[in-house]
């Protein structure tokens, strides 16, 4: 689908990724997760809470209507990836079941100036994983302080089989499916009891009592493996997580 947008000078091709879902969290919880708690499921972002305020990636908030609607639009080339000339995020949140649950519509749109098919594919697949992680966050960790770390593996991890290697290093059973309880092996042989909350050809998600571990197999798009750790433990240390898991990832692809 396209949006009718045009980039700077009319260059590029518009794109749109649209998703709708319901979640067992009230609208205020979802709104807070998007605007204040994004480090718990995506990465930390800040919003100036008013229409016309500043948002991430040098965006401007064209709609700010808490806890119902948020639209952030950026056309600043210096703040956008080199393959984009326009980026817009549009959130709509409506109550369900008397406000105990929410219906959410998320629309990511803009203009890609190169490699449209690959970039649209990457945006769509990453969106599904990120929104799943949002649902995990508001269901299990909403409002808890988080230590967030994210990093990429070495260039050798950019191959199509890289995520399979990550699964082996975790000692993750090859036949384990979404929802399975697993005991995996983390840095320094440390055992982690977790729920495998997401698994497909490109992404793995593990949830423990105190953390969400996200593994991104980006070889399909010529990029290395990425890891994000959302740690909600009382003694969480983002720097320690990055050092330990970064070394672990580097050893896999040494």
KAJO-V749165 format. One record per pair of residues at least 12 apart in sequence whose C-alpha atoms are under 6 Angstrom apart, sorted by the first residue. I is the first residue (numbers start at 1). J is the second residue. If there is no record, write none. Layout:
# KAJO-V749165
{{I,J} {I,J}}
This chain:
# KAJO-V749165
{{1,16} {2,14} {2,15} {2,16} {7,85} {7,86} {7,111} {12,111} {12,112} {12,113} {13,111} {13,112} {14,110} {14,111} {15,109} {15,110} {15,111} {16,108} {16,109} {17,107} {17,108} {17,124} {18,106} {18,107} {19,105} {19,106} {20,104} {20,105} {21,103} {21,104} {22,102} {22,103} {23,101} {23,102} {24,101} {25,100} {25,101} {25,102} {26,99} {26,100} {26,101} {26,102} {27,95} {27,102} {28,67} {31,67} {40,146} {40,230} {41,133} {41,134} {50,64} {51,63} {51,64} {57,79} {58,74} {58,79} {59,72} {59,73} {59,74} {60,72} {60,73} {68,92} {68,93} {69,91} {69,92} {70,90} {70,91} {71,89} {71,90} {72,88} {72,89} {73,87} {73,88} {74,86} {74,87} {83,112} {83,113} {83,114} {84,111} {84,112} {84,113} {85,111} {86,110} {86,111} {87,109} {87,110} {88,108} {88,109} {88,110} {89,107} {89,108} {90,106} {90,107} {91,105} {91,106} {92,104} {92,105} {145,232} {146,231} {146,232} {147,231} {147,236} {147,238} {148,229} {148,230} {148,238} {149,228} {149,229} {149,238} {149,242} {150,227} {150,228} {151,226} {151,227} {152,225} {152,226} {153,224} {153,225} {153,249} {153,250} {155,224} {156,253} {157,224} {157,225} {158,219} {158,222} {158,223} {158,224} {159,219} {160,219} {160,220} {163,217} {170,184} {170,185} {171,184} {171,185} {172,184} {178,196} {178,197} {178,198} {179,195} {179,196} {179,197} {180,195} {180,196} {181,194} {181,195} {182,194} {182,195} {187,244} {187,248} {194,206} {194,207} {194,208} {195,207} {202,217} {203,215} {203,216} {203,217} {210,232} {210,233} {211,230} {211,231} {211,232} {212,230} {213,229} {214,227} {214,228} {215,227}}
